[in-house]
Amino acid sequence: MNRRKFIVKSSTALTATVLTTGSLSSASLIGSQKKQRVALVGTGVRGSSMYGRDMLKNYGDYVELVGLCDINPGRLKVASEYIGANCPIFTNLDELIKKQKPETLIVTTTDAAHHEVIIKGLESGCNIITEKPLTIDEVKAQAILDAERKSGKRVIVTFNYRYPPYRAQIKQLLMEGIVGDIQAVEFNYYLSHDHLVQYMQRWHGITHKGGSLWVHKSTHHFDMVNWYINSEPEQVFAYASLERFGKKGPYRGKNCRNCEHTATCPYYWDINKDERLKKLYADNEHHDGYIRDNCVFREDIDIYDKHAAMVKYANGVQLSYVLTGSSDKEGYYMAFDGTKGRLEVRVGGHPSKDYNELIFIPEPKYTDRKEEIIRADHKPGSHWGGDPIMMDKLFKHPEAPDPLGQQAGVRDGVMSILIGIAARKSIKSGMPINIKDLTDLVPKAVRS
Ligand SMILES: NC(=O)c1ccc[n+]([C@@H]2O[C@H](COP(=O)([O-])OP(=O)(O)OC[C@H]3O[C@@H](n4cnc5c(N)ncnc54)[C@H](O)[C@@H]3O)[C@@H](O)[C@H]2O)c1
Protein backbone atom coordinates (compact mmCIF):
# COMPACT_ATOMS: atom_id res chain seq x y z
CA MET A 1 0.00 0.00 0.00
CA ASN A 2 1.47 3.38 -0.90
CA ARG A 3 1.74 6.16 1.67
CA ARG A 4 -1.09 8.27 0.24
CA LYS A 5 -3.55 5.39 0.24
CA PHE A 6 -2.51 4.53 3.78
CA ILE A 7 -3.24 8.04 5.02
CA VAL A 8 -6.68 8.23 3.48
CA LYS A 9 -7.53 4.73 4.61
CA SER A 10 -6.28 5.13 8.16
CA SER A 11 -8.22 8.30 8.84
CA THR A 12 -11.38 6.81 7.36
CA ALA A 13 -10.88 3.75 9.55
CA LEU A 14 -10.49 5.93 12.62
CA THR A 15 -13.69 7.83 11.92
CA ALA A 16 -15.48 4.54 11.27
CA THR A 17 -14.20 3.11 14.56
CA VAL A 18 -15.38 6.11 16.53
CA LEU A 19 -18.76 6.13 14.86
CA THR A 20 -19.22 2.40 15.20
CA THR A 21 -18.17 2.39 18.83
CA GLY A 22 -20.56 5.23 19.48
CA SER A 23 -23.56 3.66 17.82
CA LEU A 24 -22.96 0.27 19.43
CA SER A 25 -22.73 1.73 22.90
CA SER A 26 -25.73 3.95 22.33
CA ALA A 27 -27.80 1.08 20.98
CA SER A 28 -27.09 -0.87 24.12
CA LEU A 29 -28.14 2.12 26.22
CA ILE A 30 -31.57 2.66 24.68
CA GLY A 31 -34.22 1.58 27.08
CA SER A 32 -31.77 1.16 29.95
CA GLN A 33 -30.71 4.80 30.28
CA LYS A 34 -32.85 7.73 31.28
CA LYS A 35 -33.29 10.39 28.65
CA GLN A 36 -31.22 13.54 29.18
CA ARG A 37 -33.59 16.32 30.39
CA VAL A 38 -32.66 19.39 28.36
CA ALA A 39 -34.09 22.90 28.07
CA LEU A 40 -33.40 25.26 25.17
CA VAL A 41 -32.75 28.93 25.97
CA GLY A 42 -32.93 31.32 22.99
CA THR A 43 -35.42 30.27 20.31
CA GLY A 44 -34.20 32.22 17.30
CA VAL A 45 -33.34 30.65 13.99
CA ARG A 46 -30.39 28.62 15.30
CA GLY A 47 -31.99 27.35 18.48
CA SER A 48 -35.31 26.42 16.91
CA SER A 49 -33.73 24.55 14.00
CA MET A 50 -30.54 22.73 15.03
CA TYR A 51 -31.26 22.29 18.75
CA GLY A 52 -35.03 22.37 18.48
CA ARG A 53 -36.55 20.62 15.52
CA ASP A 54 -33.50 18.63 14.35
CA MET A 55 -32.55 17.52 17.84
CA LEU A 56 -36.06 16.26 18.61
CA LYS A 57 -36.32 14.51 15.24
CA ASN A 58 -32.92 12.80 15.37
CA TYR A 59 -32.26 12.38 19.08
CA GLY A 60 -35.75 12.06 20.58
CA ASP A 61 -34.80 8.59 21.91
CA TYR A 62 -32.00 10.10 23.99
CA VAL A 63 -33.22 13.56 24.91
CA GLU A 64 -36.35 14.91 26.53
CA LEU A 65 -37.02 18.57 25.76
CA VAL A 66 -38.50 19.79 29.04
CA GLY A 67 -38.75 23.53 28.39
CA LEU A 68 -38.20 26.38 25.98
CA CYS A 69 -37.23 29.90 27.00
CA ASP A 70 -36.92 33.21 25.17
CA ILE A 71 -37.40 36.80 26.31
CA ASN A 72 -39.62 37.44 23.28
CA PRO A 73 -43.00 35.71 23.92
CA GLY A 74 -44.09 35.90 20.29
CA ARG A 75 -40.92 34.34 18.91
CA LEU A 76 -41.08 31.71 21.65
CA LYS A 77 -44.57 30.65 20.56
CA VAL A 78 -43.71 30.55 16.84
CA ALA A 79 -40.54 28.56 17.61
CA SER A 80 -42.41 26.11 19.81
CA GLU A 81 -44.83 25.36 16.95
CA TYR A 82 -41.98 25.05 14.44
CA ILE A 83 -40.08 22.66 16.72
CA GLY A 84 -43.20 20.60 17.39
CA ALA A 85 -42.34 20.82 21.07
CA ASN A 86 -44.63 19.22 23.57
CA CYS A 87 -43.23 21.08 26.56
CA PRO A 88 -43.98 24.25 28.57
CA ILE A 89 -42.59 27.58 27.38
CA PHE A 90 -41.17 30.35 29.58
CA THR A 91 -40.09 33.95 29.22
CA ASN A 92 -38.38 33.69 32.60
CA LEU A 93 -35.43 31.32 32.99
CA ASP A 94 -35.66 31.11 36.81
CA GLU A 95 -39.19 29.84 36.47
CA LEU A 96 -38.19 27.26 33.86
CA ILE A 97 -35.36 25.93 36.05
CA LYS A 98 -37.55 25.82 39.15
CA LYS A 99 -40.51 24.08 37.52
CA GLN A 100 -38.85 21.81 34.96
CA LYS A 101 -35.55 20.94 36.67
CA PRO A 102 -33.51 20.43 33.49
CA GLU A 103 -30.17 18.58 33.72
CA THR A 104 -28.75 20.47 30.76
CA LEU A 105 -29.33 23.95 29.35
CA ILE A 106 -28.67 24.48 25.66
CA VAL A 107 -27.72 28.13 25.17
CA THR A 108 -28.63 29.68 21.82
CA THR A 109 -29.41 33.24 22.87
CA THR A 110 -27.78 36.28 21.32
CA ASP A 111 -24.04 36.28 22.15
CA ALA A 112 -24.21 39.06 24.76
CA ALA A 113 -26.68 37.05 26.87
CA HIS A 114 -24.73 33.75 26.91
CA HIS A 115 -22.93 34.48 30.20
CA GLU A 116 -26.15 35.27 32.12
CA VAL A 117 -27.74 31.99 31.05
CA ILE A 118 -24.59 29.90 31.51
CA ILE A 119 -23.90 31.25 35.00
CA LYS A 120 -27.51 30.90 36.13
CA GLY A 121 -27.58 27.34 34.76
CA LEU A 122 -24.34 26.35 36.52
CA GLU A 123 -25.49 27.89 39.79
CA SER A 124 -28.70 25.86 39.51
CA GLY A 125 -26.84 22.59 39.03
CA CYS A 126 -27.20 22.25 35.24
CA ASN A 127 -24.59 21.20 32.73
CA ILE A 128 -24.30 23.61 29.82
CA ILE A 129 -24.11 23.11 26.08
CA THR A 130 -23.52 26.56 24.58
CA GLU A 131 -23.24 27.90 21.09
CA LYS A 132 -20.12 29.86 20.19
CA PRO A 133 -18.85 32.39 21.05
CA LEU A 134 -18.71 31.45 24.74
CA THR A 135 -19.18 35.15 25.51
CA ILE A 136 -18.08 38.54 24.17
CA ASP A 137 -15.55 40.06 26.59
CA GLU A 138 -12.92 39.04 29.14
CA VAL A 139 -14.90 40.09 32.23
CA LYS A 140 -17.81 37.84 31.30
CA ALA A 141 -15.34 35.07 30.37
CA GLN A 142 -13.79 35.24 33.85
CA ALA A 143 -17.24 35.13 35.46
CA ILE A 144 -18.05 31.96 33.49
CA LEU A 145 -14.71 30.36 34.47
CA ASP A 146 -15.38 31.13 38.14
CA ALA A 147 -18.94 29.80 37.98
CA GLU A 148 -17.89 26.55 36.32
CA ARG A 149 -15.13 25.92 38.89
CA LYS A 150 -17.53 26.53 41.76
CA SER A 151 -20.36 24.43 40.35
CA GLY A 152 -18.63 21.15 39.62
CA LYS A 153 -20.74 21.08 36.43
CA ARG A 154 -19.52 21.22 32.85
CA VAL A 155 -19.68 23.71 29.99
CA ILE A 156 -19.38 22.34 26.44
CA VAL A 157 -18.88 24.82 23.59
CA THR A 158 -20.29 23.58 20.29
CA PHE A 159 -17.42 24.30 17.93
CA ASN A 160 -18.94 22.53 14.96
CA TYR A 161 -15.93 23.68 12.87
CA ARG A 162 -13.88 20.88 14.48
CA TYR A 163 -16.16 18.08 13.27
CA PRO A 164 -16.23 17.93 9.45
CA PRO A 165 -14.44 14.67 8.58
CA TYR A 166 -12.01 16.41 6.23
CA ARG A 167 -10.91 18.71 9.09
CA ALA A 168 -10.52 15.72 11.40
CA GLN A 169 -8.31 14.22 8.69
CA ILE A 170 -6.11 17.34 8.75
CA LYS A 171 -5.88 17.13 12.54
CA GLN A 172 -4.85 13.51 12.29
CA LEU A 173 -2.20 14.24 9.65
CA LEU A 174 -0.74 16.98 11.87
CA MET A 175 -0.78 14.65 14.89
CA GLU A 176 1.06 12.04 12.78
CA GLY A 177 3.70 14.70 12.13
CA ILE A 178 3.24 15.19 8.39
CA VAL A 179 4.93 18.62 8.54
CA GLY A 180 7.12 17.82 11.55
CA ASP A 181 7.02 20.44 14.30
CA ILE A 182 4.66 23.21 13.22
CA GLN A 183 6.39 26.60 13.11
CA ALA A 184 3.92 28.95 11.39
CA VAL A 185 0.28 28.99 10.24
CA GLU A 186 -1.41 31.15 7.58
CA PHE A 187 -5.19 31.46 7.70
CA ASN A 188 -7.17 33.68 5.33
CA TYR A 189 -10.93 33.40 5.74
CA TYR A 190 -13.24 34.85 3.06
CA LEU A 191 -16.83 35.54 4.07
CA SER A 192 -19.04 35.86 1.01
CA HIS A 193 -20.16 39.48 0.68
CA ASP A 194 -23.80 38.41 1.25
CA HIS A 195 -22.79 36.70 4.47
CA LEU A 196 -20.97 39.83 5.66
CA VAL A 197 -24.05 41.91 4.81
CA GLN A 198 -26.25 39.68 6.99
CA TYR A 199 -23.98 40.44 9.93
CA MET A 200 -24.27 44.16 9.26
CA GLN A 201 -28.10 43.89 9.19
CA ARG A 202 -28.36 42.17 12.56
CA TRP A 203 -27.16 42.69 16.17
CA HIS A 204 -23.78 41.37 15.05
CA GLY A 205 -22.98 44.89 13.79
CA ILE A 206 -22.74 46.23 17.35
CA THR A 207 -19.69 45.23 19.41
CA HIS A 208 -21.45 45.10 22.76
CA LYS A 209 -24.00 42.67 21.30
CA GLY A 210 -21.79 40.26 19.35
CA GLY A 211 -18.22 41.10 20.29
CA SER A 212 -17.57 42.16 16.65
CA LEU A 213 -16.62 39.61 13.99
CA TRP A 214 -13.27 39.27 15.79
CA VAL A 215 -15.24 37.33 18.41
CA HIS A 216 -18.57 36.30 16.86
CA LYS A 217 -17.04 34.78 13.71
CA SER A 218 -13.32 34.43 14.33
CA THR A 219 -13.88 32.41 17.52
CA HIS A 220 -14.44 29.46 15.13
CA HIS A 221 -11.20 30.17 13.28
CA PHE A 222 -9.01 30.81 16.31
CA ASP A 223 -10.38 27.70 17.98
CA MET A 224 -9.52 25.67 14.89
CA VAL A 225 -5.92 26.91 14.97
CA ASN A 226 -5.60 26.35 18.75
CA TRP A 227 -6.91 22.81 18.24
CA TYR A 228 -4.77 22.02 15.19
CA ILE A 229 -1.49 23.20 16.68
CA ASN A 230 -2.44 21.99 20.17
CA SER A 231 -1.25 25.16 21.89
CA GLU A 232 -2.62 28.38 23.39
CA PRO A 233 -2.16 32.00 22.29
CA GLU A 234 0.27 34.25 24.13
CA GLN A 235 0.26 37.61 22.36
CA VAL A 236 -1.84 39.35 19.66
CA PHE A 237 -1.31 42.37 17.43
CA ALA A 238 -4.02 43.48 14.98
CA TYR A 239 -5.32 45.99 12.46
CA ALA A 240 -8.92 46.35 11.23
CA SER A 241 -11.17 48.91 9.61
CA LEU A 242 -14.75 49.47 8.48
CA GLU A 243 -14.74 50.49 4.85
CA ARG A 244 -18.17 49.93 3.30
CA PHE A 245 -20.85 49.87 5.98
CA GLY A 246 -22.17 51.99 8.88
CA LYS A 247 -21.16 55.64 8.72
CA LYS A 248 -19.21 54.94 5.52
CA GLY A 249 -22.45 54.38 3.57
CA PRO A 250 -23.83 57.01 1.16
CA TYR A 251 -27.35 57.14 2.70
CA ARG A 252 -29.41 55.36 5.32
CA GLY A 253 -32.96 54.42 6.26
CA LYS A 254 -34.84 53.13 9.31
CA ASN A 255 -34.72 49.55 8.08
CA CYS A 256 -34.93 47.80 4.71
CA ARG A 257 -38.72 47.46 4.63
CA ASN A 258 -39.37 51.15 5.24
CA CYS A 259 -36.50 52.64 3.31
CA GLU A 260 -36.77 55.34 0.65
CA HIS A 261 -33.66 53.95 -1.11
CA THR A 262 -35.01 50.49 -1.99
CA ALA A 263 -34.73 51.16 -5.72
CA THR A 264 -31.04 52.05 -5.61
CA CYS A 265 -29.54 50.39 -2.56
CA PRO A 266 -27.56 47.25 -3.53
CA TYR A 267 -28.40 45.76 -0.12
CA TYR A 268 -32.21 46.09 -0.24
CA TRP A 269 -33.84 42.94 1.17
CA ASP A 270 -37.50 42.26 1.97
CA ILE A 271 -37.70 40.11 5.10
CA ASN A 272 -41.44 39.63 4.56
CA LYS A 273 -40.73 37.48 1.51
CA ASP A 274 -39.13 34.87 3.78
CA GLU A 275 -42.06 33.25 5.61
CA ARG A 276 -39.98 31.70 8.41
CA LEU A 277 -38.01 34.88 9.17
CA LYS A 278 -41.13 37.04 8.93
CA LYS A 279 -42.96 34.88 11.48
CA LEU A 280 -40.01 34.60 13.87
CA TYR A 281 -38.77 38.19 13.72
CA ALA A 282 -40.78 40.85 11.83
CA ASP A 283 -44.14 39.75 13.29
CA ASN A 284 -42.73 39.88 16.83
CA GLU A 285 -40.61 43.00 16.88
CA HIS A 286 -43.30 44.94 18.76
CA HIS A 287 -42.46 42.83 21.86
CA ASP A 288 -38.80 43.82 22.22
CA GLY A 289 -37.74 46.04 19.31
CA TYR A 290 -35.48 43.30 17.87
CA ILE A 291 -35.10 44.32 14.19
CA ARG A 292 -33.72 41.70 11.83
CA ASP A 293 -33.44 43.85 8.68
CA ASN A 294 -31.59 46.91 10.01
CA CYS A 295 -29.98 49.35 7.59
CA VAL A 296 -26.39 48.27 6.84
CA PHE A 297 -25.46 51.96 6.76
CA ARG A 298 -26.85 52.78 10.23
CA GLU A 299 -24.60 55.09 12.21
CA ASP A 300 -24.12 52.83 15.22
CA ILE A 301 -22.36 49.97 13.42
CA ASP A 302 -19.00 49.83 15.20
CA ILE A 303 -17.53 46.53 13.97
CA TYR A 304 -15.04 46.05 11.13
CA ASP A 305 -15.27 44.55 7.65
CA LYS A 306 -11.51 44.02 7.15
CA HIS A 307 -9.33 42.29 9.74
CA ALA A 308 -5.69 41.21 10.04
CA ALA A 309 -3.91 39.81 13.10
CA MET A 310 -0.62 38.26 14.12
CA VAL A 311 -0.75 35.77 16.98
CA LYS A 312 2.25 34.35 18.83
CA TYR A 313 1.57 31.02 20.53
CA ALA A 314 3.03 29.67 23.75
CA ASN A 315 4.77 26.89 21.74
CA GLY A 316 6.44 29.44 19.44
CA VAL A 317 4.08 29.04 16.47
CA GLN A 318 3.22 32.28 14.64
CA LEU A 319 -0.24 32.69 13.08
CA SER A 320 -1.01 35.29 10.44
CA TYR A 321 -4.78 35.69 10.06
CA VAL A 322 -7.04 37.65 7.70
CA LEU A 323 -10.85 37.95 7.62
CA THR A 324 -12.47 39.77 4.69
CA GLY A 325 -15.77 39.69 2.78
CA SER A 326 -15.46 41.44 -0.54
CA SER A 327 -16.29 38.74 -3.09
CA ASP A 328 -18.86 35.99 -3.52
CA LYS A 329 -16.35 33.43 -2.31
CA GLU A 330 -17.12 31.78 1.04
CA GLY A 331 -14.18 29.70 2.13
CA TYR A 332 -10.60 29.82 3.27
CA TYR A 333 -6.97 29.21 2.62
CA MET A 334 -4.91 27.69 5.38
CA ALA A 335 -1.31 26.46 5.50
CA PHE A 336 0.90 24.84 8.12
CA ASP A 337 4.66 25.26 7.82
CA GLY A 338 6.78 22.82 9.77
CA THR A 339 10.24 21.35 10.09
CA LYS A 340 9.50 18.71 7.41
CA GLY A 341 7.45 20.75 4.93
CA ARG A 342 4.14 22.43 4.37
CA LEU A 343 0.47 21.36 4.27
CA GLU A 344 -1.95 23.60 2.34
CA VAL A 345 -5.74 23.55 2.45
CA ARG A 346 -7.99 25.52 0.13
CA VAL A 347 -11.76 25.39 0.74
CA GLY A 348 -14.72 26.89 -1.08
CA GLY A 349 -14.94 29.15 -4.10
CA HIS A 350 -15.90 27.72 -7.45
CA PRO A 351 -16.59 25.00 -8.37
CA SER A 352 -17.78 23.28 -5.22
CA LYS A 353 -16.73 19.64 -4.83
CA ASP A 354 -17.61 16.79 -2.52
CA TYR A 355 -14.01 16.52 -1.35
CA ASN A 356 -11.02 18.67 -0.57
CA GLU A 357 -7.49 18.35 -1.77
CA LEU A 358 -4.81 18.82 0.84
CA ILE A 359 -1.44 19.64 -0.68
CA PHE A 360 1.73 18.43 0.99
CA ILE A 361 4.99 20.08 -0.09
CA PRO A 362 8.03 18.44 1.53
CA GLU A 363 11.38 19.84 2.57
CA PRO A 364 13.43 16.98 1.07
CA LYS A 365 16.41 17.44 3.39
CA TYR A 366 14.19 16.52 6.34
CA THR A 367 11.69 13.94 5.03
CA ASP A 368 11.54 11.09 2.54
CA ARG A 369 7.94 11.78 1.86
CA LYS A 370 7.17 13.06 -1.64
CA GLU A 371 5.01 15.94 -2.74
CA GLU A 372 1.42 14.70 -2.84
CA ILE A 373 -2.23 15.64 -3.06
CA ILE A 374 -4.23 13.97 -0.30
CA ARG A 375 -7.92 13.53 -0.94
CA ALA A 376 -10.17 14.40 2.01
CA ASP A 377 -13.80 13.40 1.45
CA HIS A 378 -16.86 15.20 2.73
CA LYS A 379 -19.63 13.14 4.35
CA PRO A 380 -23.43 13.47 4.27
CA GLY A 381 -24.97 16.05 6.61
CA SER A 382 -24.50 19.76 7.10
CA HIS A 383 -21.06 21.34 7.44
CA TRP A 384 -19.51 18.67 5.18
CA GLY A 385 -20.85 15.94 7.43
CA GLY A 386 -19.58 17.48 10.70
CA ASP A 387 -22.86 18.42 12.40
CA PRO A 388 -24.27 14.86 12.74
CA ILE A 389 -20.99 13.70 14.30
CA MET A 390 -21.04 16.55 16.82
CA MET A 391 -24.73 16.00 17.64
CA ASP A 392 -24.18 12.23 18.09
CA LYS A 393 -21.42 12.93 20.60
CA LEU A 394 -23.55 15.49 22.47
CA PHE A 395 -26.77 13.54 22.71
CA LYS A 396 -26.45 9.92 21.55
CA HIS A 397 -23.14 8.67 22.95
CA PRO A 398 -21.64 11.34 25.21
CA GLU A 399 -19.23 8.78 26.69
CA ALA A 400 -17.82 7.69 23.31
CA PRO A 401 -14.04 8.06 22.90
CA ASP A 402 -12.79 11.34 21.46
CA PRO A 403 -9.35 10.47 20.03
CA LEU A 404 -8.93 13.78 18.22
CA GLY A 405 -10.16 15.89 21.15
CA GLN A 406 -13.02 17.39 19.14
CA GLN A 407 -15.34 18.22 22.02
CA ALA A 408 -14.48 21.66 23.39
CA GLY A 409 -14.70 22.78 27.00
CA VAL A 410 -14.77 26.14 28.72
CA ARG A 411 -11.00 26.71 28.48
CA ASP A 412 -11.13 26.21 24.71
CA GLY A 413 -14.07 28.60 24.51
CA VAL A 414 -12.18 31.25 26.49
CA MET A 415 -8.87 30.86 24.63
CA SER A 416 -10.54 31.28 21.24
CA ILE A 417 -12.42 34.48 22.18
CA LEU A 418 -9.42 35.98 23.97
CA ILE A 419 -7.58 36.23 20.66
CA GLY A 420 -10.41 38.33 19.18
CA ILE A 421 -10.79 40.37 22.38
CA ALA A 422 -7.04 41.03 22.38
CA ALA A 423 -7.25 42.00 18.69
CA ARG A 424 -9.93 44.60 19.53
CA LYS A 425 -7.73 46.00 22.31
CA SER A 426 -4.66 46.03 20.08
CA ILE A 427 -6.48 48.04 17.41
CA LYS A 428 -7.54 50.63 19.98
CA SER A 429 -4.12 50.90 21.66
CA GLY A 430 -1.79 50.24 18.73
CA MET A 431 0.07 47.80 21.00
CA PRO A 432 0.48 44.00 21.23
CA ILE A 433 -1.77 42.50 23.93
CA ASN A 434 -0.77 39.67 26.25
CA ILE A 435 -3.41 36.98 26.69
CA LYS A 436 -2.34 36.31 30.30
CA ASP A 437 -3.43 39.86 31.25
CA LEU A 438 -7.07 39.25 30.27
CA THR A 439 -8.24 36.46 32.62
CA ASP A 440 -6.60 34.25 35.24
CA LEU A 441 -5.74 31.62 32.58
CA VAL A 442 -2.02 31.33 31.84
CA PRO A 443 -1.45 30.16 28.24
CA LYS A 444 -0.07 26.62 27.99
CA ALA A 445 2.52 25.62 25.39
CA VAL A 446 0.75 22.27 25.02
CA ARG A 447 -3.04 22.38 25.32
CA SER A 448 -3.61 18.81 26.39
N1 LIG B 1 -22.01 27.42 15.28
C1 LIG B 1 -22.55 28.07 14.29
O1 LIG B 1 -22.16 27.84 13.16
C2 LIG B 1 -23.65 29.08 14.56
C3 LIG B 1 -24.49 29.46 13.51
C4 LIG B 1 -25.49 30.40 13.80
C5 LIG B 1 -25.62 30.92 15.07
N2 LIG B 1 -24.79 30.52 16.06
C6 LIG B 1 -24.92 31.09 17.42
O2 LIG B 1 -26.20 30.73 17.92
C7 LIG B 1 -26.73 31.75 18.76
C8 LIG B 1 -28.12 32.17 18.26
O3 LIG B 1 -28.01 32.68 16.95
P1 LIG B 1 -29.32 33.12 16.14
O4 LIG B 1 -28.86 33.44 14.77
O5 LIG B 1 -30.40 32.13 16.33
O6 LIG B 1 -29.68 34.47 16.91
P2 LIG B 1 -31.13 35.15 17.05
O7 LIG B 1 -30.91 36.56 17.42
O8 LIG B 1 -31.92 34.85 15.85
O9 LIG B 1 -31.78 34.36 18.27
C9 LIG B 1 -31.38 34.57 19.60
C10 LIG B 1 -32.60 34.50 20.49
O10 LIG B 1 -32.17 34.68 21.84
C11 LIG B 1 -33.21 35.43 22.50
N3 LIG B 1 -32.63 35.98 23.73
C12 LIG B 1 -31.82 37.06 23.88
N4 LIG B 1 -31.49 37.21 25.18
C13 LIG B 1 -32.09 36.21 25.86
C14 LIG B 1 -32.14 35.82 27.23
N5 LIG B 1 -31.45 36.49 28.17
N6 LIG B 1 -32.86 34.73 27.57
C15 LIG B 1 -33.55 34.03 26.64
N7 LIG B 1 -33.56 34.36 25.32
C16 LIG B 1 -32.83 35.42 24.94
C17 LIG B 1 -33.66 36.44 21.47
O11 LIG B 1 -34.93 36.96 21.75
C18 LIG B 1 -33.65 35.58 20.20
O12 LIG B 1 -34.88 34.96 19.98
C19 LIG B 1 -25.70 32.88 18.72
O13 LIG B 1 -24.88 32.80 19.86
C20 LIG B 1 -24.89 32.61 17.49
O14 LIG B 1 -23.56 33.07 17.60
C21 LIG B 1 -23.81 29.61 15.82
The ligand as an SDF file (V2000), in Angstrom:
LIG
                    3D

 44 48  0  0  0  0  0  0  0  0999 V2000
  -22.0060   27.4250   15.2760 N   0  0  0  0  0  0  0  0  0  0  0  0
  -22.5470   28.0730   14.2910 C   0  0  0  0  0  0  0  0  0  0  0  0
  -22.1640   27.8350   13.1560 O   0  0  0  0  0  0  0  0  0  0  0  0
  -23.6510   29.0750   14.5590 C   0  0  0  0  0  0  0  0  0  0  0  0
  -24.4860   29.4640   13.5100 C   0  0  0  0  0  0  0  0  0  0  0  0
  -25.4870   30.4020   13.7990 C   0  0  0  0  0  0  0  0  0  0  0  0
  -25.6230   30.9250   15.0750 C   0  0  0  0  0  0  0  0  0  0  0  0
  -24.7870   30.5220   16.0550 N   0  0  0  0  0  0  0  0  0  0  0  0
  -24.9210   31.0930   17.4220 C   0  0  0  0  0  0  0  0  0  0  0  0
  -26.2000   30.7280   17.9210 O   0  0  0  0  0  0  0  0  0  0  0  0
  -26.7320   31.7540   18.7550 C   0  0  0  0  0  0  0  0  0  0  0  0
  -28.1210   32.1750   18.2590 C   0  0  0  0  0  0  0  0  0  0  0  0
  -28.0050   32.6840   16.9470 O   0  0  0  0  0  0  0  0  0  0  0  0
  -29.3210   33.1180   16.1360 P   0  0  0  0  0  0  0  0  0  0  0  0
  -28.8640   33.4420   14.7660 O   0  0  0  0  0  0  0  0  0  0  0  0
  -30.4030   32.1320   16.3310 O   0  0  0  0  0  0  0  0  0  0  0  0
  -29.6790   34.4740   16.9100 O   0  0  0  0  0  0  0  0  0  0  0  0
  -31.1290   35.1520   17.0530 P   0  0  0  0  0  0  0  0  0  0  0  0
  -30.9090   36.5610   17.4180 O   0  0  0  0  0  0  0  0  0  0  0  0
  -31.9150   34.8530   15.8470 O   0  0  0  0  0  0  0  0  0  0  0  0
  -31.7820   34.3620   18.2670 O   0  0  0  0  0  0  0  0  0  0  0  0
  -31.3820   34.5750   19.6010 C   0  0  0  0  0  0  0  0  0  0  0  0
  -32.6020   34.5020   20.4910 C   0  0  0  0  0  0  0  0  0  0  0  0
  -32.1700   34.6850   21.8410 O   0  0  0  0  0  0  0  0  0  0  0  0
  -33.2060   35.4300   22.5040 C   0  0  0  0  0  0  0  0  0  0  0  0
  -32.6300   35.9840   23.7270 N   0  0  0  0  0  0  0  0  0  0  0  0
  -31.8170   37.0560   23.8840 C   0  0  0  0  0  0  0  0  0  0  0  0
  -31.4910   37.2150   25.1770 N   0  0  0  0  0  0  0  0  0  0  0  0
  -32.0940   36.2060   25.8580 C   0  0  0  0  0  0  0  0  0  0  0  0
  -32.1360   35.8210   27.2310 C   0  0  0  0  0  0  0  0  0  0  0  0
  -31.4530   36.4930   28.1730 N   0  0  0  0  0  0  0  0  0  0  0  0
  -32.8610   34.7310   27.5720 N   0  0  0  0  0  0  0  0  0  0  0  0
  -33.5520   34.0320   26.6380 C   0  0  0  0  0  0  0  0  0  0  0  0
  -33.5620   34.3640   25.3190 N   0  0  0  0  0  0  0  0  0  0  0  0
  -32.8340   35.4180   24.9440 C   0  0  0  0  0  0  0  0  0  0  0  0
  -33.6620   36.4360   21.4710 C   0  0  0  0  0  0  0  0  0  0  0  0
  -34.9280   36.9550   21.7540 O   0  0  0  0  0  0  0  0  0  0  0  0
  -33.6480   35.5790   20.2030 C   0  0  0  0  0  0  0  0  0  0  0  0
  -34.8820   34.9620   19.9790 O   0  0  0  0  0  0  0  0  0  0  0  0
  -25.6980   32.8810   18.7250 C   0  0  0  0  0  0  0  0  0  0  0  0
  -24.8770   32.7980   19.8600 O   0  0  0  0  0  0  0  0  0  0  0  0
  -24.8890   32.6050   17.4890 C   0  0  0  0  0  0  0  0  0  0  0  0
  -23.5600   33.0660   17.6010 O   0  0  0  0  0  0  0  0  0  0  0  0
  -23.8060   29.6070   15.8220 C   0  0  0  0  0  0  0  0  0  0  0  0
  1  2  1  0
  2  3  2  0
  2  4  1  0
  4  5  1  0
  4 44  2  0
  5  6  2  0
  6  7  1  0
  7  8  2  0
  8  9  1  0
  8 44  1  0
  9 10  1  0
  9 42  1  0
 10 11  1  0
 11 12  1  0
 11 40  1  0
 12 13  1  0
 13 14  1  0
 14 15  2  0
 14 16  1  0
 14 17  1  0
 17 18  1  0
 18 19  2  0
 18 20  1  0
 18 21  1  0
 21 22  1  0
 22 23  1  0
 23 24  1  0
 23 38  1  0
 24 25  1  0
 25 26  1  0
 25 36  1  0
 26 27  1  0
 26 35  1  0
 27 28  2  0
 28 29  1  0
 29 30  1  0
 29 35  2  0
 30 31  1  0
 30 32  2  0
 32 33  1  0
 33 34  2  0
 34 35  1  0
 36 37  1  0
 36 38  1  0
 38 39  1  0
 40 41  1  0
 40 42  1  0
 42 43  1  0
M  CHG  2   8   1  16  -1
M  END
$$$$
